[in-house]
Amino acid sequence: MAERLTPSGELRSVPALLARNVARFGNRPAYREKEFGIWQSWTWAEAADEIRALALGLLALGLKPGDHMAIVGRNRPAHYWGMIAAQMCGAVPVPLYQDAVADEMAYVLEHCGARFVLCGDQEQVDKVLEVSQTVQGIEQIVYTDKRGLRKYDHSRMNALADVQAEGRAAAQRLGPELDRRIAALDYDSTCVMLYTSGTTGKPKGVVLSNRNIIETAKNSAEFDRLDHREEIVAYLPMAWVGDFIFSMGQAMWCGFTVNCPEGAHTMMTDLREIGPTYFFAPPRVFEGQLTSVMIRMEDAGRIKRALFRHFMGVARRVGPALLDGRPVGAMDRLSYALGRLLVIEPLKNALGYSRIRVGYTAGEAIGPEIFDFYRALGINLKQLYGQTEASVFITQQPDGQVRSDTVGVPSPGVEVRIAESGEVFYRSPGTFVAYYKNPESTAATKDAEGWVATGDAGFFDKESGHLRIIDRAKDVGRMADGSMFAPKYVENKLKFYPNILEAVVIGNGRDFCTAMINIDLTAVGNWAERNNIAYGSYQELAAHPQVYQTIREHVAEVNRSVASDPMLSGCQIHRFLVLHKELDPDDGEMTRTRKVRRAVINEKFADLVTALYDGSTSVHTETEVTYEDGRKGSIKATLRIEDAPVFGDKRQQKVAAQ
């Protein structure tokens, strides 16, 4: 029985996997980090030495079994080492979003009762010091980057390098105690605590055990035949479960290399230099890269644009078929091969995608057009469906069975069922232990048999047997005439256009749908420069008549597409406006993972929603905003409201008559 529950034998914890990797891959690179433009590398043996020194140092500082240690900063090997070192001490690592404002950080630190905090740099130290005036229990701050911190009060602060030095000095004295704590770890010991994004309320602390992480990492790695030769780029927030399962769980199980870029500003360059073989990105990353490609093509010469359009047309027709092993004619193969030489391979190289063997996207539904674009390039991009509470994986797409409108079949070891209400339920080895200090929410989410309510509405496609997610169950509703309302379906189609960064569709219980749209400042700003259109701010550019005309054309094209889906044709957009500000996590309008908080938006922009439905052609509004330094302010604007063409819908005359 024990062998079945622990198929990895004695590998019952992340520290045990680390020891296995040292024995098996000791001289292979485990971590790389780019700093000051230079890549530094650590083998598994070197990384293990750094981690043990840090664990001994934390032990010397008083980290106890059961303590919570927060980690906040960018993706760095030292921060991943901190999570493993905390586990070695019997403590629980709690990664936080590095861009979280002080109030958000205070909630998590207070809720988990963190005694220790590992900070990346001065900015994070300052936030922790600010919140420690109200948050009780923070006893030690360890920081990675010393710059700017020399004159701080170090009575309870230590540089990470100094903690490691202390650990090495105390190795003989504390080594036996550390070994006892490592040996005490088992499959049901807590591996990590990750906080949900909190789209509808306060974030919840999701407790994940070694069993959850190791079983999920093992099953998902075997599904895609991942091994120690993979290269990944760790750039997504460390507080997000996706980064944890890829950069910690699967990396430890497979023994592959984790590469940490220098920062967000060097990400694309670093991606090209590494050339990952296994890559994950949420839809917004793929959307942003596609926007960048389209901008560059608009700036290219006439011949280059013509070649791009021609061969991308061939690629869209042929590329996915070749990936899936379907038959392709000789002439199409020849055209595609020529297109690879002239367009596709240079483009993949520029994106850093030349070596990708397996790519995934998840977190939000990706627009079919965006998904198909990357598949057309020959990139084996697939969709998965997951949650923090599942240790990510619920469904995956097998090779050769990839579709843009489904999220695949249940992952190995996962059971999925659809309730009568249409809500998706699952149970798996990755199912979370509990919500920390929240037994009521735990019981409401996970029943006695281990079935977890996802909160998403979906169904199994009869033809393929794959799961199709419609939207968040709480967001799926009915129009006034009873037809289905699924806003995310329409929003994803809108975000395919490089000019549109974000969209919020409204319509539940109403006669027709409307939309509030954010333009993409990079894409639209580039268009403005090419056309010699001067603008002084986002607000001014968003209100430009030509911008409105372009957005109207995009909305019309989306409506034409939506009209072809009998189930969702009622979701066509009848009226829209372009927002005067970008939706921003700092203003509470989005989560840190950039999921729209619909309830907040409906309340905050209630005057705009009213104007979209009362026939107004414009609306004056004033909105509170948060500046980078935390100060509050407000911006005022008068927004135009435009009608949009709808197709095959009798309600058009009704709206036009209002």
N, C-alpha and C positions, 0 to 999 in steps of 0.2 A: 504493500500500500504506500509506504514512504517513497519507494522508487517512482511510483506513478505520480505522486504529488510533487516530487522533486526530481524531474527527469534528468537534471543536470548533476545528480549525485550530491556532492558536498558543496556545490555552488549555490548556497542559500542566501547570499547577500551580494551587494555590489562590491564591498571590499574583498570577498572571496573570488569574484570574477576578476578583480584587479590582480590578485595573486596568481590566478590561472594565466592571465595574459602575460605577466612578467615571465612565467616559466615557459610559455609557448612562443611568445613574440617579443621577448626581452629587448632585442636590438632593432626592432621595427619602430618607425615613428608612431607615436600615440597622439601627440598634440603638436600643433604649430600655431604660432602667433606672429602677426606682423606688427612691428612697433618701430617708429621712426623710419618707415620704408623698407625695413629689413625683416625677412622671415627668420624666426628662431624656432628650433625644433627640440622636442623631448622624446626620447624613446620610452617604451613602457617601463623599462627598468629605472630610467631617470625620473619619470613621472611618479612612480611608486615611492621613490626616495623622497621627493618633494612632498608628497601627500603624507607620508608617515611623519616627517619632520613637523609638518603643520599640525597633524593630529596630536603629537606629543606636546607641542607648544600650547594648543588649546586645552589639553589636559592640565598643563602647568598653570594656566590661567583660571582653571576651575570649572571647565565645561563638564556637566554631569549627564549621566544617562537620563533620557526623557526631556532634557532641555530642548528649547527651540532656538536655532541659530538662523537669523535672517541673512540673506545674501542679496546685495543690490549693486548693480553695475553692469557694464557691457560684457559681452561674451569674451571671456579671457580664460586660458587654461587654469590660472590661479583660482578663479571662482568655481570652476568645476571641481578642482582639487579640494576647495573648501567644503563643498557638499559631501564629497567622499570622506574627508577627514572628520566632519561632524558625525557621519554615520559610524565611523570607526570608534568614536568616543561614546556611541550609544545615543547621540543626540539626533534631532530631526532637522534637516535643512529646510528652509522656507525661502525660496527665491522670490524677490519682489520686482516689479517693473521699474526699470531705472528712470523712466520719464514720469513716474508717478509724482504728483505734487505732495507736499508735506501732509495735508489732511488725509489723503488716500493711504499714504505710508503709515500714518499714525493709527488708522483703524486696524490695519493688518498686524502691526507690531503690538498693539494693545490686545487684540483678539487672541493672537497665538502666545502672548506672554514671553516674547523673545528676551533672553538674557544677554545674548551675544549678537552682534551685527557685523558682518563682513562687508565693507564698503569699497567701491572701486576707486573713488577719487575724492577730491575736496568737495565737489558739488554734493555728492551723496552723504559725506560726513556732515556737511552743514545742515542738510535736511534732517538727518538723524538727531543731531544736537538740538535742532529747533523743536522737534516733536518730543524729545526726551524731557522737556520742561513740563509736559503734561502726561506723557506715557510713563507709567511706572514699570520698573523692573529691568531696564537696560543697564547692564553693568560693565560690559566691555565692547569697545569698538576696535575692530581690526581693519586697517586700510591697505590697499594694494599699491596705489600711486602716492608717493610722498610729497609731490609738488604742492606747494602752498600751505603745508601743514606744520612747518617747523616751529612756529610760534604758538601753536595751540596748546591747551592744557592737556598734558599726556598722562594725567593721573589714572585715567581709565581708557587710554587710547594707545595702540601699538601698531607699528608697521608690520605687515605680513612677513616680510623678510626677517624682522627681529623676533617675531613669534617662532618662526622656523628655527632660527639660531638658538633660541632658548630651548626648543624641543630637542634639537640635536645634542645640546649640552646636557639635557636631562634624560637622554635615551636609556642609559643604564638603570637609572632610578625608576623611571616611569614606564619603560618598555614592557615589563611583565604585566602591569595593570592594563595597558593598551591592548596587549594580546588577549587578556581575559575578556575585555569588552568586545573585541572583534569575534572571539569564539562564541560569545553569548548571543550574537546575532543569528536569527533564523529566518525561515521563509515568511513568517508572520510579523516580523519586526517592521516598524514603519520605515519606509525608504525615503519618502519626501512628503511634504504637504504643499499643495498648490492651490491658489485661490482662483475661484471662478471669475469671469469677467464682470459679473454683476449687472447684466442688462436690465433686470427688473427690480433690483434692490441691492442691499449690501452684499459684497462678495462672500462666498462661503469657502471655508478651508477644507479641501478635499484630501483626506488621508489615504495615501497609497502605500501598500506594503511591498516588501521585496518580492513576494509572490506575484502581485499585480504587475510590477515592472518587468521582472525577469521572464515570466511566462509569456507576457505580451511581446517582449523583445524577441524571444526565441521563436514564437509562432510566426510573427510578421517577417522576421529575417529569413526563415525557411521558405515562406510564401514567395519571396522575390529572389531567393538564392543569394543572399548577401553574405559576404565573407570578409576576412581581414584585409583584403586588397582594396576595399572601397575607400574613397576620399569624400568627405562631406565638408560643407562650409557652415559653421555655426554662427548665425547672424541674427536669428529671431530672438525675441525676448526670452531670457532664461526663466522667467516666471510662467511662461506658457508651456503647457503640457507637451505640445508638439516638439519644442526644442529639447525638453527633458527626455522624451522617449528616443529621439534620434541621436542626440549628442551625448546622452548618458546611457540609457537602457540598451539600445542596439549597439552603440559603440563599445560598451563593455561586453556584451554578449558575443559580438563578432570579432572584436579586437581591431576595428578599423581606425583610420586617422581622422581626428577632429581638427579642422583648420579654423582659426579665429581671425577675422579681418581686423584691420587697424581701427576702423570706425565706419559709420554709415557713409561718410563722404568718400571713402576709398573702396566701398563694397564691390562695385562693378569691376574695378581694376583688379582687386584681389581675387574675385571670382574667375576672371580670365586667367590669372596666373596659376591658380590651383587646378582649374578644370575638373570639377567634382564628377564622380561617377554615379553618385547617389545624391539626389537633390530634392528638397522640399521647399515649397513656397506657397503662401496663401494667395488667393486670386489677385489681391491688390498688387502684389509684386509682379505677377505676369501682366496685369493690366498696365502697370507703370512702364514696364519694358516695351510692351507693344506700342504704347504712346510714344516712347522715345524713338522707336524704329520708324513709326509713321512720320514723326516730325523730321527726322533725318532724310526720309525719302522725299518729303515736300521740298527740302532744301537742295536735293540732288539735281543733277543735270537731266535734260530731257531723255537722253538715251538710257541713262541708268534707271530712271523712273520706269521707262517702257520695259526694260529687261526685268525689273523687279515685278511689275504687274503681270507680265506674261508668265514668268516661271513660277510665281506664287499661285497663279491660276492652275498651272499643271500640278504643282505640289499639293494643292487642296484636293485635287481629284485623285492623285496617285499615292501621295505620301502615307495616309492612314491605311490604305489597302496593303501597301508593302510592309508596314509595321505589323499588321495583323496576319500576314501570310496569305492574303487572298490573291487570286490570279490577276495579273496585270498584263496587258498587251505589250508586244515588243516595241512598238513606236512610243507608247507612253513611258516604258522603262528607259528608252533612249532619251526622250525629252527630259525626264526627271534626272537622269544622270548628268546631262548637260546643265540643267538648272542647279544641281548640287555643286558643280564645278564653278559656275559663274556667280551664283547668288546665295544658295542655301548654306553651304559650308562656310563662306566668309561671314555670313550673318550669324550662324551658330558660334563661330569663333569670337565674334565681337561681343556676343552675349555671355560667353563663358560656358556654353553648353555643348562643346564639341565632344566631350567624353561621357556625357550622361548615358548611363545604361538603364536606370530606373529613375523616374521623376514622379512626384506626387503633388497634388494640390488639395487643400481642405481648409476648413475653418469657416468658409462661406461657400455658397454655390458659385461656380464660375460660369460666366457667360459662354454658351456653346460656340459662338464665333471665335472667342479668345482661345478656348480649349482646342478647337479645330486648327487654329493658326499654328500652334506649336506642334501638334501632331503632324501637320503637313510638312514641317521641317524635318521630320524623321526622329523627333524627340519622343521617347517612350513615356509620355506624360499620362498619368492615370489619376483618377479621383479616388479618394477614400472618404469615408464618413466616420466620424469619431467624436468623442467628448473627453473632457478632463476626467469625468467619473468612470470612463472605460479604459483609462490609460491609453487613450487615443483610439485604438482600432476597434471599429464595429463592423464595417464592410470594406472590402478592397476589390479592385478590378483585376482579374487575372489577365495575363498577357493574351492577346488575341481576342479578348472579349471587352474591349474598351468602347464605351459610348459616352457621348457628351451629356445625355439626359438621364443617366443613372449613376449610382455610386457603387455598383458592384454587388458581389455576393458576400455573405457573412464571412468574416475573417476566420482563420483556423481556431477552433475552440469556442467560437461565439455562436450563440443561438439568438435568432431574431424573430419576433412575431408582431403582427399588426393588430391592435385592439379594435373593437367595433367602432370606436370613435375615430379611427384612422391614425391614432398615435402609435409611434414606433416604440417597442420595448425590446430590451436585449438582456442577456446574462452571459458572463464569460469569466475566465480566470483573471481578467484585468479589472473586474468590477470593484470599485473603491470600497474601502472598509467602512467609512462613515464620514459625515460632515463634522468637523471638529466643534465641540461644544454646541451641537445643534441636533439633538436626537429627533426633534419633531420633523425637520426637513429631511433627515435621513430616512425616517419611516415613510414619509410621503413620497420619496423618490424611489426607494428600494424596498420591495416587499419581502416577506419571510422566506420565499423561495428563491430570492436573489434576482428577480426581474426588476430592471431599472426603467423608469419612464424617462424617455429622452426629451419630451416636450416638443418633438418634431412630428409633423404629419407626413405620411408617406404611404406607398403601396408597392407590392412586388409586381413588376412588369410581367404579364402573362407570357409574352413571346420569349423574353430572354431569361426570366427568373431573377433578374437583378432588382435591387431596391431603388426606388425613385423617391426622392425627398421633394415634397411640394414647397414647404415653408415651415417656419416655427408654428407649432400647433396654435399658440396663442395669437399669432398674426394672421392665420388663415381664417377667413370669415365668409360672409355672404353679402352680396350687394342687395339693395332694397328689393330687387326682383327675384332674389333667390339664387342667382348665379354665383359661382365661386369667386372669392377675392383672395389672391395670393400675391402680395406686393413684391416679394423678393424675386419672383419670376420675371416681372417687368423691369425691376431695378437692375438686374444683371444684364438684361438686353440693352438698357440705356448706357450702362457703364462700358459696353464694348467700344463705344465711340471715344477716341482720344480726347475730345473736348469736354467730356463729362467725367468728373471725378467721383461724384456721389449723387445719389437720387433717393428721395423718400416718396413713396406712392401712398396716397390716402384714398379711402373709399369704402371701408367696412360699414355696412348698413346704409350706405348712401346710394343715390340714383346713378352716380357715375364716378369715375376715378379722376384724381388730380395728382399733380406731382410738384415737389420742390426740388430744384436741381442745383448742384454745385458745379461750376466749371472747373476744369483743370488749368490752373494758372500757367503752368509750363507750356502746355500745348496751345492754349488760346493766346498766351503772351507771345509765343513764337509766330503765330499767325498774324498778330497785330504788328509785330516788327517787320514781317515780310511785306505787309500792306501799308507801311508808314502810318499806322494809327497810333497816335500818342495816348497814353493813359498814365494816371498817377497812382492808382491803387487797384486792388482786387475789385473793390466796390464799383469803381468807375468802369472797369473793363467788363464786369458782369452785366452792367446796364446798357452796354453799347447796342444800338439797333441791329447791327450786322451779327453780333453774337446771338441775340434773340432769334434772328432769322435762321441761323445755323442750327440752334438747338431745336427750333420748331421743325426743321426738316428731319432731324434725328428722331424726334418724337413721332413724326408721321411714319417714318420707316418702321419704328418699333410697333406702332399700332397696326400697321399692315401685317407684320409678322405675328403679333398676338391674335389678330382676327382669324388666322388660319388654324388656331387651336380651339376646337369646339368647347372644351372644358373651361378654358380661361379667356375666351374672347371678350367677356364682359369687363376685363381688366384694362381695356384700352384707356389711354389718358385723354380726357376731354379738355382740360385746362392746366396750365403750368405757369410757374414763375421761376426766375433764376435768383437764388439767394444772394444776399449782399455780403455774406461772410462764409468762410469754410466751416463746416461742422467740425468741432474740435473736442478731443477728450478732455482738455483742460476746462472747457465750458460745460462739461457733463453731457454733451450731446451724443458722444460716442464712448464706447469702452476703450481701454488701452489696446485691445486687439482690433479696434476700428469697426466694431459692430454698432449699428445705429440703435440708440435708445429711443424707441418710438414714443413711449409715454412722455419722456422729457420733451421731445420735439413737439408733440401735440400740445403740451401745456405751454412751452416757452414761445412757440410761434402760433398761438391760438388765433391771433388777429389775422395772420396770413391764411390760415385754414378757413376762417370765416369768409375772407375776401374771395378765396378760390371758389366758394360755393354760392355766394350771394350775387353774382353777376358783375362785381366790380371789375374795372379795367386797370385799377392801380390801388396801392395801399401804402400808407405811410407807417413806418414802424421804427421802434427804438429797441435795441438789443444789448444786454449786458455781455461783456467779453472779459476774458482774463488774459493779461499780458504775461510775457515770459518771466518777469520778475515776481509774479503773483498778484500784482495790483489789479484792481477791478476798474473797468471803464464802460463806456457805452458808445454805440455807433447808431446813427440815424440814417434812414434811407427811404426813398419812395420807390417801390417796386412795381414794374409793369406786370400785368397778368394777361396771358395770351391764350386764345383758343387753339386747339390742335385738330387736324383732320382725323376722323374715325371712319372705320370701314365695316360695312355689312351690319350696321347697328342702327336700329330705328330710333334709339334715344337721341341720336344726333340732332334731329329736328326739334326734339323737346328742349335740348340744351340751347340750341341756337335761338329758340323763341323766347328764352328767359331775358 
